[in-house]
Amino acid sequence: MTDPWTLKIADFLIQALDLPDDRFELAEAVVSLKRDETTGTSVVELQSSIGPTPFLVYHYQIGESRERLEADLATLEKAAKIDAPGPRIVAHADAGDEAYILATTPTVQRAMAGTQKQPEIRSPMALERARTRVPDRLGDKLREANKLAGDWLAALEQEQAQTEGQIDLTDQEAALALFLLDEGSIQNLLRALNVLMTAARHSAADSLM
């Protein structure tokens, strides 16, 4: 095992989640996303009562400075407070000169806490606005997202061509990956696209009859 952090992360997971797992076997499931001199990010998927459960583990060699740790904690706490997309803190701990943050998706966090997001009750006026105004806004957002995805893929492909090897995810990319692993992250978007495409196909078929 070449990564000295995997066993430490396994020990943290066992303590934070009260796992019965063997530390060496659990360490094998830890996947490194990013490593530098003082910080790193790893992902691990565990089986639980709610099914496959993804976790991010941020680790820090804090030494004399806790600035990066405190900044990440503040960012994650603010995201939870305003219910923004992104990771949610499950646990964090200091161990001497080292520190750890365990995070997961909003859906998993709610399931672990035994809470569910309450459905929103819309007024007739809000329903009408959703049918008449949202499609234009959704189209604009989808065009923007498609362009952003193209920009990211182009940058990734260029860097891969230069390095000729695997590229470590940035913290922002790791957070986005965790967001996409959340079953509720883009579920509404996928359902909406499916409804629209199905309706469009039916309309096109009817017009040919």
GICOR-V556575 format. One record per residue. N is the residue number from 1. RES is the residue in one small letter. PHI is phi in radians with two decimals (NA if undefined). PSI is psi in degrees with one decimal (none if undefined). Layout:
N;RES;PHI;PSI
N;RES;PHI;PSI
This chain:
1;m;NA;112.7
2;t;-1.52;-22.4
3;d;-1.56;113.1
4;p;-1.22;-12.2
5;w;-1.50;-20.8
6;t;-1.09;-42.5
7;l;-1.15;-39.2
8;k;-1.12;-41.0
9;i;-1.15;-40.4
10;a;-1.05;-43.6
11;d;-1.08;-41.0
12;f;-1.12;-42.8
13;l;-1.09;-43.0
14;i;-1.06;-41.7
15;q;-1.27;-44.6
16;a;-1.20;-36.0
17;l;-1.86;3.4
18;d;0.94;52.7
19;l;-1.54;147.8
20;p;-1.57;1.9
21;d;-1.13;152.6
22;d;-1.28;134.6
23;r;-1.09;-34.7
24;f;-1.25;-41.1
25;e;-1.18;-39.5
26;l;-1.15;-37.3
27;a;-1.05;-31.7
28;e;-1.16;-22.9
29;a;-1.52;-9.3
30;v;-1.38;123.4
31;v;-1.92;123.3
32;s;-1.33;128.1
33;l;-1.76;-34.9
34;k;-2.74;139.9
35;r;-2.46;134.4
36;d;-2.41;-165.0
37;e;-1.13;-35.9
38;t;-2.13;-11.5
39;t;-2.43;165.8
40;g;-2.89;162.7
41;t;-2.36;134.3
42;s;-2.30;158.5
43;v;-2.20;145.0
44;v;-2.54;138.8
45;e;-1.95;123.5
46;l;-2.03;151.4
47;q;-1.49;135.6
48;s;-2.51;-176.8
49;s;-1.15;-17.3
50;i;-1.80;12.0
51;g;1.74;-165.9
52;p;-1.03;126.7
53;t;-2.16;115.6
54;p;-1.49;142.8
55;f;-2.35;145.1
56;l;-1.84;140.7
57;v;-2.15;117.3
58;y;-1.68;132.1
59;h;-2.21;152.5
60;y;-2.43;137.4
61;q;-1.70;94.6
62;i;-1.40;-33.9
63;g;0.93;-121.8
64;e;-1.65;-6.9
65;s;-2.12;129.4
66;r;-1.93;14.7
67;e;-1.05;-48.9
68;r;-1.14;-42.7
69;l;-1.05;-49.6
70;e;-1.12;-36.9
71;a;-1.16;-42.8
72;d;-1.16;-41.0
73;l;-1.06;-44.0
74;a;-1.12;-40.7
75;t;-1.12;-45.0
76;l;-1.17;-39.0
77;e;-1.18;-38.0
78;k;-1.17;-40.8
79;a;-1.06;-40.7
80;a;-1.17;-38.6
81;k;-1.12;-39.5
82;i;-1.69;6.1
83;d;1.00;42.0
84;a;-1.42;156.2
85;p;-1.08;153.5
86;g;2.23;177.6
87;p;-1.11;153.4
88;r;-2.11;138.5
89;i;-1.24;131.3
90;v;-1.78;-41.0
91;a;-2.84;158.4
92;h;-2.61;154.9
93;a;-2.73;150.4
94;d;-1.85;141.2
95;a;-2.40;84.7
96;g;1.19;-121.2
97;d;-1.53;7.8
98;e;-2.09;152.9
99;a;-2.50;156.4
100;y;-2.45;145.7
101;i;-2.21;128.8
102;l;-1.85;127.0
103;a;-2.33;157.3
104;t;-2.55;-173.4
105;t;-1.37;158.7
106;p;-1.00;-40.5
107;t;-1.10;-44.8
108;v;-1.14;-41.4
109;q;-1.06;-42.4
110;r;-1.12;-40.1
111;a;-1.13;-40.7
112;m;-1.14;-33.9
113;a;-1.50;-7.0
114;g;1.30;25.7
115;t;-2.07;153.7
116;q;-2.23;145.5
117;k;-1.24;128.0
118;q;-1.33;136.6
119;p;-1.16;145.3
120;e;-1.50;131.7
121;i;-1.65;120.3
122;r;-1.78;143.1
123;s;-1.37;162.7
124;p;-0.97;-37.4
125;m;-1.16;-40.3
126;a;-1.15;-36.4
127;l;-1.13;-40.8
128;e;-1.13;-42.8
129;r;-1.08;-38.8
130;a;-1.09;-37.7
131;r;-1.35;-29.4
132;t;-1.76;-32.3
133;r;-1.82;-33.6
134;v;-1.10;-39.2
135;p;-0.96;-42.6
136;d;-1.12;-44.5
137;r;-1.15;-40.1
138;l;-1.11;-40.6
139;g;-1.07;-42.8
140;d;-1.09;-43.9
141;k;-1.14;-39.0
142;l;-1.16;-40.9
143;r;-1.10;-40.7
144;e;-1.14;-43.8
145;a;-1.12;-38.3
146;n;-1.13;-40.4
147;k;-1.14;-44.0
148;l;-1.07;-41.4
149;a;-1.09;-39.9
150;g;-1.12;-41.1
151;d;-1.08;-43.4
152;w;-1.15;-43.9
153;l;-1.10;-39.5
154;a;-1.12;-42.3
155;a;-1.13;-40.3
156;l;-1.14;-45.5
157;e;-1.11;-38.5
158;q;-1.15;-42.5
159;e;-1.18;-38.4
160;q;-1.11;-37.6
161;a;-1.16;-32.2
162;q;-1.37;-37.8
163;t;-1.58;-22.9
164;e;0.95;38.4
165;g;-2.85;-175.1
166;q;-1.24;140.6
167;i;-1.84;131.0
168;d;-1.26;139.8
169;l;-1.26;142.5
170;t;-1.29;168.7
171;d;-1.05;-38.0
172;q;-1.18;-39.4
173;e;-1.20;-37.1
174;a;-1.12;-40.7
175;a;-1.14;-39.1
176;l;-1.14;-40.7
177;a;-1.08;-42.7
178;l;-1.12;-39.2
179;f;-1.03;-43.0
180;l;-1.23;-26.0
181;l;-1.27;-19.5
182;d;-1.21;123.1
183;e;-1.09;-20.4
184;g;-1.73;2.2
185;s;-1.14;-54.0
186;i;-2.16;24.6
187;q;-1.07;-44.6
188;n;-1.10;-39.3
189;l;-1.11;-46.3
190;l;-1.11;-40.3
191;r;-1.13;-42.0
192;a;-1.11;-44.1
193;l;-1.10;-38.8
194;n;-1.15;-43.3
195;v;-1.08;-46.0
196;l;-1.13;-44.0
197;m;-1.19;-38.4
198;t;-1.13;-44.4
199;a;-1.11;-40.1
200;a;-1.12;-40.5
201;r;-1.14;-41.1
202;h;-1.13;-41.0
203;s;-1.12;-41.7
204;a;-1.14;-39.6
205;a;-1.15;-41.3
206;d;-1.14;-36.2
207;s;-1.20;-20.2
208;l;-1.54;-8.9
209;m;-1.42;none
